[in-house]
């Protein structure tokens, strides 16, 4: 039995739960050939495993690397992530936040950046929408099964990304979202990218989970400032050393400097 088949089987059996998959492998849990064949017959989607050649190299060094990734859309978007940037922020975005997201993302697309986000309502959805409208590349990472668009209001967006971009999840099928899935999703968003743009985040929000994962990887954090005295996570991050961003040029200039130093 191939190692890839083992990973696939346990991912299906344990609904993508990393800990259970890892424990099953560690315990050398037996698999009947008939069970594996039945699991394959019931599966109609696409997946890659940590053992495959097209598995993102950067994932192998991340915290709890996904053992199996399910996908819909163009998997070739994982081939070159040098200019992949996460765009995250408030679900309850204001007109200002949405406008800034549109302006910055559209200009980043002109410079061939890949926009990565979590397909949540608000800033996430806006970032994906602008990338698609600008004929750019975008990757959505779900906190639900690969066949379960969430939130439901973003179902049309989900299908547009499937057609013109890439949707990823470590959870198979129609698994509904769960509170603990979103931090797991955020670690993947961070691992796919070399920088994070934050728009309209509160000081206490899930956005900071993505930021913490990104910082652990040495990624740069870019923030759009907001008014004072508004519980602004962006302003707090800028005080702590994040780059203040008023336009895409601010990101592009820093990115070029970092790329030059690495060479």
N, C-alpha and C positions, 0 to 999 in steps of 0.2 A: 504494500500500500504506500503510495507516494505521500511525502510529508505535506505537500499542498492539500491533498485530499483530507488528511487528518485535520489540518487547520480549518478547512471549509466545513467539515462535518461538525466539529465542536462549536464553531461559530453559529451554525444553524441550530444545533441542539440547545445551546445556551443563549440564544438570541443576542449574540454579539457581546455578551458580558465578558469583559477582559479577564477579570479575576477567575471566573469559572472555567474559561477556556484554558488559561494558564495552568490552573490546578489540574485539569483533566490531562493535559500534556505531561505535567510533572509526575502525576500518579500513574502514567501510562495506562489510562483508562482504555479498556478493550473496545474495539469497533468491529461489528460484524460486517462482512462484505455486503450482505444483503441490505443492511441499514444504510450504508454509504451509497449504494446504487439507488435506493429509494429516495434518499435525500437529493441526489443529483437529478433524478427524474422530476421531482417536485419543484426544482429550482429553474427559473426562467430568466434570471438577470445576468449581470456581469460582476466580476470581482477580481481583485488581485490580492496576493498575500505578501507577507514580509519576505518571503523567499523568492519572489518573482523579480526578474531583471528590471521591470518598469516600476517597481516600488520606489517611491521617492527616497533618495539617499539620505536626506536630512532627517527623515522619520526614524531611521535606525538608531539615532543618537538622542531621541527625545524621551521624555518621561512616558512610560507605558505606551510604547509604539503600537499602533493598531496592528493586530495580527492578521486581520482580514479587512479589506476595504471594499465595500460595494459601491458601484458607480453607475450613473446614467449620463450619456453624453460623450464628449470628446476626451478620452483618457490621455490623449497626446498633450493636453495642457499641463500635465505633470512633468513633461520632458524638460522644460526649461522654466524654472521658477526664480531666476536671478532677479527679475523685476516684478516679483509678486508682492503686493502690499495688502494688508488687511485694512478694511474700513469698517469701523464699529462705532456704536453710540446708542443714544437713547431710543427706546421704542416709542416714546411720546415726543417725537421731534417737533420743534417749532418750525415756522416758515423760514426763519433765519438758518437753522440747522440744515434743513432740506436744500435751501438755495446754495449754501456753502458746499454741501456734499456734491450737488450737481455741477457746480463750477469747477471744483477741484478734480473730481473724478473724470469729467469730460476732458480736461486738459492732461491728466495722467494717461488717459487712453491714447491721446495723440502721440505720447512718447512711448507707447507700446508696453505700458504697465499692465499686469494682470491683477484684477480686483478680486479679492477673496473676502467673503463674509459669511454670516450664519443664517441668512434669509429670514431673520426676525423682522417684524414690522418696524417702521421708522427708518432710521439711518441705514441699517443693513439692506433693507429692501430697496431704498432709494439708490444706494451704491450699485447694486446689481442692475437695476432698471436703467440707470444712466450708462453703465458699461455696455449693455445690450443695445441701447438706442444709439450709441456712438460706434457701433460695430466693433466693440472691443472684446477682450477675453475676460471671462468671469467664472469663478468657482464658488459654489455654495456648499457649505458643510452643514448637515442636518443633525439635530438632536433628537431624531426619530428614525424610524425605519426608512430605508432608501425609497420605498414606495408610498411613504406617508408624508405628503406635503403639510408643513406646519409653519405658521398658523394657516388655517384653512383659507383665510382671506388672500393669502399669497399663492394659492393653487395655480392661477394663470401664470404668475411669475415663475413658479417651479417648472412648468412645462416649457416656457420660453428658454430657461437655462438649460434644460435637458436637450432642447433642439439646437441651441447656439453656444452653449458653454459646457460646464461639467458640474454634476451634483454628486457629492460624496457622503457616505455614512458608514460607520462601523457596525450599524445595526441592520439586519436583513428585513425584507418584507414590509409588512404593514404595522410594525411595532409602534405603538403610540408614544409620544414624547413623555419623558419623566423628568422630575426635577434634577435628579443626579446625572442625567444625560447631557445637560447643557455645559457644565464645566468640562466634561469629557470632549464635547464638540469643540469648545474653545481652545483646548490644547492643540487640536488638529489645525484650527485656523491659524494659530501662532506658528506652528511648525511648518506650515506651507509658505510662510512669508519671511521677508527680511526687514520688515518695518510695519508699524501699526499706526494708522491715522484714526484719531479719536475725535468724534464730533458730539457735543452736547451730552456728556456723560455726567451723572451725579457722582458724588464722592463715594457713596456706597451703592455699587451696582455690579452686575455680572461682567461688565466691560473690564473691570479691574482683574478679573480672573485671566482674561486673554492677555492683558498687559503683563501680569506677573509671569506667565508662561513665556511671553516674548522676551522679557528682560532676562530670564534665565538662559535664553539662547543668545543673548547679546544683541538683540534687534533694537533698532532705534524706535522711539516713540514720538509721534507728531501730534500736536493738539491744536484745534481751532479754539481761540479764546472766546469767552462769553462775558457778560456783564458781571461786575462785582456783586457779592452778597447773594448769589443765586445757587449756593450749594454746588458749585461747579467743580466737577472732577477734573475737567480740562485745565482750569486755572491752577488747581492744586498740582497737577502733574507738571505744568510749565514751571511753577515755583521749584519743583523738585528736580528739574533738569531736562524735561521734555522740550522738544523743539516747538516754538510757536509758529503756527502756520496760518498765513493769510491768503495764500494762493498755492497752486501746484508747484510753482517755481521754487518755493521754499523747500519743498520735499526733494525736488529734482536736484537742486544745488547740493544739498547735504548728501544725497545718494551718490552723486558723482564724486564727491570728495572721499567718501568711504570706499567706493569702488577703486579709486586711484590708489589709496593707501594699501588696499589688499593686494594690488598688483605689485 
